């Protein structure tokens, strides 16, 4: 029996699902005595450092946790649960951690790398431990803006380090206790193997570092991510289907295109090596997701079988239902997180939030959906889905928008264009450009940009590099390039010609025109880091 410390913030369902998949039963911590008595305790830390500590304090769990770890009872901490083992964090000044380990957690300062670090990185082994038995060197999934430093860490605890602009601690272990900065439950087969080693250990000190190693010199390198996207909606018969549009028009001869079943396709992409799966509930702007149980069910079922990150978007905003019951955007997002999402994506509501901030002279009162969700779940859990389209102009100075000189002139020979943001799945254009939107969203607390392009969507003509360079240059959070992939070479080109951290495609994967493995092989042949 595995005991899980779930304090109600973030995606703990994935850890639950991974444990179940590995054949173990899970029970929850219901009070301080469970922390002390549990045979094996897993603590998946999600959210901000201060919030995690506040919840532990509220539930009287701080002292029992310290006692458990000091008395060397089996314990596995994940992500922020590694960070709270230290004395404090720059993320939440003045909040004390568990102080098992000395030092402060600091924010990444990686120069031109984006923060948060989101994606697949390597680990460098500093010692041998049965926790890593069978680990084959595959990359593992990280998502964080703050990191533990090597400085002052007692050597007997140091299991692994990784690099992201600087070297940081990615795993600590001693005796029966370990904590990992990466997410084993989201790291595919390599992560599940590590989790399994912990779950299956008997009385042996599974985490003990039995021999020291001379760590490799080469830095670990983040992989460029390949993401499969599933646009989901109900067809005219009421079945939830994966569909795909051409420039956002998903109907063919009057019918909604049906390219498959969401859970089946997601499972297929996981098995084929997708680094992440994104679901977009494309009619979410008019339907209300908390009444849309099928979509939540899709997420629940997918997270039982798919152990890479899942993002879900569509309809994340505040809402009042027909009985007058109101839900905040945070309520909606929380339901998605509880159902297995690791990140949520916001489209239309992000546009409204930035328009409002601009009309209030760049100030916000803290109530936007982005701020609400980011405060509780952290910036890395909030993705902004941008749906821009090109507007060609002759005179850039007259637009009042961020305009570029384009190598692809407009229909009347226009040399310039700007990218107009849209809402409601491209149905309405706004007086806001893509740069204004993404900069506004970063300021409000978003952690990643999913950059679609209506002009390229479904065209198979390649990604819009001009758009991607414009947006990537405007923010310091990761950017996912989306729309237009038609062949494996388009992925090579987008990573060679832009600084996008990830690239997403839909149509070519759904129609089996290009397998994910072919994309990975092409990237590998071009010496682009992959998982
Ligand atoms: O506004 O918060 O409710 O979110 C709605 C979400 O649904 C947004 O993320 C928006 O992008 C998405 N959406 C709305 N309508 C459509 C549509 O297609 N009619 N899909 C839509 C957006 C774009 C990509 C697509 C890529 C890659 N789809 O997700 O997967 O363009 O396609 P390709 O590789 O085939 O070119 P809210």
Boltz pocket constraint, residues with backbone or C-beta under 6 A from the ligand:
constraints:
  - pocket:
      binder: B
      contacts: [[A, 229], [A, 230], [A, 231], [A, 244], [A, 245], [A, 247], [A, 248], [A, 249], [A, 250], [A, 280], [A, 281], [A, 282], [A, 283], [A, 284], [A, 285], [A, 313], [A, 314], [A, 315], [A, 316], [A, 345], [A, 346], [A, 347], [A, 348], [A, 349], [A, 385], [A, 386], [A, 387], [A, 423], [A, 424], [A, 425], [A, 426], [A, 452], [A, 453], [A, 456], [A, 457], [A, 458], [A, 459], [A, 460], [A, 482], [A, 483], [A, 484], [A, 485], [A, 504], [A, 505], [A, 506], [A, 507], [A, 508]]
      max_distance: 6.0
